[in-house]
């Protein structure tokens, strides 16, 4: 089975779940209609309000097009519907033909209404500090996040690392192999991180996919924090801080 085929089996369930949840989001009177429609779509998988994820932050978009009035709205509506790259970098934006022009117009009006310093509504991954650990070979290694819960003597992984283990071994293992050791269809992601892949590159690759290599986009299925959890699990495996199999956690 191809990676695209594997993803389809889990994506169908997600679409049904989103369809059920979307009315509740839209019904919140405190949320602007455009924001509600953006949340009901996959927009927040690749964009945050106040900082760059895969694509630019919405406040940066509003700043770029400030002062252009309503004439820019249909231009942006067409860009979102068609997708593509070049305006904000080389990573292509997923096309959105399923969204009506009316819905896209509301989304664009909401984005253009944002001001710098506004309250972000998307959950973001923590910046983290440098943490040092001794791996199974006795070598000191560093990570930009907590691998283990403080006070456990490096015996229990954090909730985020454990969630990353669960997510990886529910979805990613089908192509990248169980325990992040590489698989039949895709490479060993530990080697990718050891070779210099950064967190931002990891996030961008996961959300945008690599069509030329048969890797689908996970935008709309995973959120930023989900990808961050997976990254932390794989990074901990790459640093040889956790062994193959279920890592010890507070759930044991």
Residue, then its C-alpha position, 0 to 999 in steps of 0.5 A: x500500500x502506498x503512503x497516500x493510501x495509508x493516509x486515506x484510511x485515517x483521514x476519512x475518520x478525521x473528516x467525519x470528526x471535523x464535520x461533527x465539530x465544525x457547527x459547534x465552533x461556528x456557533x460560538x458567538x465570540x468567534x468571528x465568522x471568518x475565524x470560525x470557518x478557518x478553524x473548521x478547515x485546515x488553515x490552522x495546521x499551517x498558519x498561526x495568528x502571530x508567528x510563522x508555522x509552515x506558512x506565514x502568520x496571519x498578522x504578517x499577511x494582514x500587514x503586507x496587504x494593509x491599505x489595499x482595501x477590498x480590491x485585494x480580497x478576491x485576489x487572496x480568495x483566488x490564491x487560497x482556492x488555487x494554492x501554490x507557492x512563490x509569495x511566501x516561500x517555496x513550500x506550496x499551499x494546499x489548494x482549497x477547491x472545496x471552500x466556497x468563494x463566500x466562505x473564503x471571502x469571510x476568512x480573508x476579511x478576518x485575516x486582513x482585520x488582524x493587528x500586530x500584538x493581537x491575541x493568538x488563537x492557535x496553540x503553539x509549541x514551546x520554544x524550550x531550553x537546552x537540557x542535557x542527559x546521559x544516553x545509554x552509551x554514557x554520552x552526554x547529549x542535549x535536547x531543546x525540550x524536556x525528555x523526562x519529567x523533572x523529579x523522576x530521575x530520568x525514568x519517565x518521559x514527559x507527556x508530550x514525548x509519550x503522546x509523540x510515541x502514541x501518534x507516531x506508532x499509530x500513523x507514521x510507523x506504517x511508512x517510517x517503521x515501528x520505533x522510528x527505525x525506518x520502513x519499507x516506504x520511507x526513511x529512518x527519521x532519526x537519520x534525518x534529524x541527526x543529519x541536521x533537519x531542524x524542528x521548523x523543517x520537520x514541521x514544514x515537511x510533515x504539513x506540506x508533504x513531499x509529493x515527488x516522493x509520494x509523501x502526502x500532506x498531513x495538514x488538516x489532520x495533525x495540528x502543530x502541537x501533534x507534530x511537535x510531540x512526534x518530533x520530540x519522540x523521534x529526537x529522543x530516539x535519535x539521541x538514544x535516550x529512550x529504547x525501542x518499545x513503549x517508553x516509561x511514563x506517568x501512565x504506567 
